[in-house]
Amino acid sequence: MEQSEAKTQSTETFSSYMAGVFAWMFTGLSVSGIIGYLISTSGENIQALVLNPISFLILVVLQFGIVIFLSARITKLSANAARAAFLAYAASVGATLSMVFLAYTNTSIMRVFFIAGSMFLVMAIIGYTTKVDLSKLGMLLIMGLLGIIIASLVNIFIGSSTLELIMSYLGVVIFLGLTAYDIQKIKKVYAQFGSAGNLAILGALSLYLDFLNLFLFLLRIFGVAKD
């Protein structure tokens, strides 16, 4: 009887933990979306300031820096510092996402967002419930992601629309798989460390990146460009 009660309490605690992870993930996505939209509707002067090559490069470097910083220092930061860093990252991504609102119609963005959300939810449930160890699959998916990054760099010089479409479909598959993998990894981390430190923020960052990249790859496939 006591074991059953302890198991129920543990499940409820983990459910609360996961609710916090998803809450921060969606908070980050909301910040990115709002800032991206506001910049896209703010007028040409602000758009030129934010999206000129130098500013864009600074934003990209800043984003990589924050991800590396959070990954390396997450357990040593205060809760407020970890949350602030995550929100700063989401805000910087939002600035670069303003290009999406400028390039695609709002209707197609919303449609793709709901498609991405539905696919993400299915894979999150699979990752949460499956008993199969996804560790090996995760490594393969990460290798595939590196392949896409290299192919994207090559395609800058080739300019092949066919290769870009192929990479987009592969990107969708990879980030669907990474969603399930990261959900399972969050479960394993919680089983080992509980809610120690700011691991919920790190989990939220992983899922935020999974959803965002899934959305962007789907947008390349199904998005409707503005006239």
C-alpha positions as CSV (number, residue, x, y, z in Angstrom):
1,M,0.0,0.0,0.0
2,E,2.8,2.4,1.0
3,Q,4.8,1.5,-2.2
4,S,1.6,2.3,-4.3
5,E,1.2,5.7,-2.6
6,A,4.9,6.5,-3.1
7,K,4.6,5.6,-6.7
8,T,1.5,7.8,-7.2
9,Q,3.2,10.7,-5.4
10,S,6.3,10.2,-7.6
11,T,4.2,10.2,-10.8
12,E,2.4,13.4,-9.7
13,T,5.7,15.1,-8.9
14,F,7.1,14.2,-12.3
15,S,3.9,15.3,-14.0
16,S,4.2,18.7,-12.3
17,Y,7.9,18.8,-13.4
18,M,6.9,18.1,-17.0
19,A,4.1,20.7,-16.8
20,G,6.8,23.3,-15.7
21,V,9.1,22.2,-18.6
22,F,6.3,22.7,-21.2
23,A,5.2,25.9,-19.6
24,W,8.6,27.4,-20.0
25,M,8.9,26.0,-23.5
26,F,5.6,27.7,-24.6
27,T,6.6,30.9,-22.8
28,G,9.8,30.9,-24.9
29,L,7.9,30.3,-28.1
30,S,5.4,33.0,-27.2
31,V,8.2,35.5,-26.6
32,S,9.8,34.6,-29.9
33,G,6.6,34.8,-31.8
34,I,5.5,38.1,-30.3
35,I,8.8,39.8,-30.8
36,G,9.1,38.5,-34.4
37,Y,5.7,39.7,-35.3
38,L,6.2,43.2,-33.7
39,I,9.5,43.7,-35.6
40,S,7.9,42.6,-38.8
41,T,5.2,45.2,-38.4
42,S,7.3,48.0,-36.9
43,G,8.4,49.7,-40.1
44,E,11.3,49.6,-42.5
45,N,13.7,51.5,-40.3
46,I,13.6,49.1,-37.4
47,Q,13.6,46.1,-39.7
48,A,16.7,47.5,-41.4
49,L,18.4,48.0,-38.1
50,V,17.5,44.5,-36.8
51,L,18.0,42.5,-40.0
52,N,21.1,44.1,-41.6
53,P,23.9,41.5,-42.0
54,I,26.0,42.8,-39.0
55,S,23.0,42.8,-36.6
56,F,21.9,39.4,-37.8
57,L,25.3,38.0,-37.3
58,I,25.5,39.4,-33.8
59,L,22.1,37.8,-33.0
60,V,23.2,34.4,-34.3
61,V,26.4,34.6,-32.3
62,L,24.5,35.7,-29.2
63,Q,22.1,32.8,-29.6
64,F,24.9,30.2,-29.8
65,G,26.6,31.9,-26.8
66,I,23.5,31.7,-24.6
67,V,22.8,28.0,-25.5
68,I,26.4,27.1,-24.7
69,F,26.3,29.2,-21.5
70,L,23.1,27.6,-20.3
71,S,24.3,24.1,-21.1
72,A,27.5,24.5,-19.3
73,R,26.3,26.6,-16.2
74,I,22.7,25.5,-15.8
75,T,23.2,23.8,-12.4
76,K,25.3,26.7,-11.0
77,L,22.9,29.6,-12.0
78,S,20.2,30.9,-9.8
79,A,16.6,30.2,-10.9
80,N,16.1,33.8,-11.9
81,A,19.3,33.9,-13.9
82,A,18.6,30.7,-15.8
83,R,15.1,31.9,-16.6
84,A,16.4,35.3,-17.7
85,A,19.0,33.7,-20.0
86,F,16.3,31.5,-21.5
87,L,14.0,34.4,-22.2
88,A,16.9,36.5,-23.6
89,Y,17.6,33.6,-26.0
90,A,13.9,33.4,-27.0
91,A,13.8,37.2,-27.5
92,S,17.0,37.1,-29.8
93,V,15.5,34.2,-31.8
94,G,12.3,36.3,-32.1
95,A,14.3,39.1,-33.7
96,T,15.6,36.7,-36.4
97,L,12.2,35.1,-36.8
98,S,10.8,38.5,-38.0
99,M,12.1,37.4,-41.4
100,V,9.5,34.6,-41.3
101,F,6.7,37.1,-40.9
102,L,8.0,39.2,-43.7
103,A,8.5,36.3,-46.1
104,Y,5.3,34.2,-45.5
105,T,1.6,35.0,-45.2
106,N,0.2,35.1,-41.7
107,T,-2.4,32.4,-42.7
108,S,0.2,29.9,-43.8
109,I,2.3,30.6,-40.7
110,M,-0.7,29.8,-38.4
111,R,-1.6,26.8,-40.5
112,V,2.0,25.4,-40.3
113,F,2.2,26.3,-36.6
114,F,-0.8,24.1,-35.8
115,I,0.5,21.3,-38.1
116,A,3.9,21.4,-36.2
117,G,2.1,21.5,-32.9
118,S,0.0,18.4,-33.7
119,M,3.1,16.5,-34.9
120,F,5.1,17.6,-31.9
121,L,2.3,16.5,-29.5
122,V,2.2,13.0,-31.0
123,M,5.9,12.5,-30.8
124,A,6.0,13.9,-27.2
125,I,3.4,11.4,-26.2
126,I,5.4,8.6,-27.9
127,G,8.6,9.7,-26.1
128,Y,6.8,9.9,-22.8
129,T,5.1,6.5,-23.0
130,T,7.5,4.3,-24.9
131,K,9.6,1.7,-23.1
132,V,12.1,1.5,-26.0
133,D,15.4,3.1,-25.2
134,L,15.9,5.9,-27.8
135,S,19.5,6.7,-26.9
136,K,21.0,5.0,-30.1
137,L,18.3,6.6,-32.3
138,G,19.1,10.0,-30.7
139,M,22.8,9.7,-31.7
140,L,21.8,8.8,-35.3
141,L,19.4,11.8,-35.5
142,I,22.1,14.1,-34.2
143,M,24.5,12.8,-36.9
144,G,21.7,13.4,-39.5
145,L,21.3,16.9,-38.2
146,L,25.0,17.6,-38.7
147,G,24.6,16.2,-42.2
148,I,21.8,18.7,-42.9
149,I,23.9,21.6,-41.6
150,I,26.8,20.6,-43.9
151,A,24.5,20.2,-46.8
152,S,22.9,23.6,-46.1
153,L,26.3,25.2,-46.2
154,V,27.1,23.5,-49.5
155,N,23.7,24.6,-50.9
156,I,24.6,28.2,-50.3
157,F,27.0,27.9,-53.2
158,I,24.9,25.5,-55.3
159,G,21.5,27.1,-54.8
160,S,19.5,23.9,-55.5
161,S,15.8,24.2,-54.7
162,T,15.5,20.4,-55.0
163,L,18.3,19.8,-52.4
164,E,16.6,22.4,-50.1
165,L,13.3,20.6,-50.3
166,I,15.0,17.2,-49.6
167,M,16.7,18.7,-46.6
168,S,13.4,20.2,-45.4
169,Y,11.7,16.8,-45.4
170,L,14.7,15.2,-43.7
171,G,14.7,18.0,-41.1
172,V,11.1,17.3,-40.3
173,V,11.8,13.6,-39.7
174,I,14.9,14.4,-37.6
175,F,13.2,16.8,-35.3
176,L,10.2,14.6,-34.9
177,G,12.6,11.9,-33.7
178,L,14.5,14.3,-31.5
179,T,11.3,15.4,-29.9
180,A,10.6,11.8,-28.7
181,Y,14.3,11.4,-27.8
182,D,14.4,14.6,-25.7
183,I,11.2,13.8,-23.9
184,Q,12.6,10.5,-22.9
185,K,16.0,12.1,-21.9
186,I,14.1,14.6,-19.7
187,K,12.5,11.6,-18.0
188,K,15.8,9.9,-17.4
189,V,17.4,13.1,-16.1
190,Y,14.5,13.6,-13.7
191,A,14.8,10.0,-12.5
192,Q,18.5,10.6,-11.7
193,F,18.6,14.1,-10.4
194,G,15.0,15.1,-9.7
195,S,14.2,18.7,-10.1
196,A,17.6,19.8,-8.9
197,G,19.1,23.0,-10.2
198,N,17.5,24.5,-13.3
199,L,17.2,21.3,-15.2
200,A,13.6,22.1,-16.1
201,I,14.8,25.2,-18.0
202,L,17.4,23.1,-19.9
203,G,14.6,20.6,-20.8
204,A,12.4,23.5,-21.9
205,L,15.3,24.8,-24.1
206,S,15.7,21.4,-25.8
207,L,12.0,21.1,-26.6
208,Y,11.8,24.7,-27.7
209,L,14.6,24.0,-30.2
210,D,12.9,20.8,-31.4
211,F,9.5,22.6,-32.0
212,L,11.1,25.7,-33.5
213,N,13.1,23.8,-36.0
214,L,10.3,21.4,-36.8
215,F,8.1,24.5,-37.5
216,L,10.7,26.1,-39.7
217,F,11.3,23.0,-41.8
218,L,7.5,22.5,-42.3
219,L,7.2,26.2,-43.2
220,R,9.8,25.7,-46.0
221,I,7.5,22.9,-47.4
222,F,4.0,24.2,-46.8
223,G,4.5,28.0,-46.3
224,V,3.0,30.4,-48.8
225,A,5.3,33.3,-49.7
226,K,3.9,36.8,-49.7
227,D,3.5,38.4,-53.1
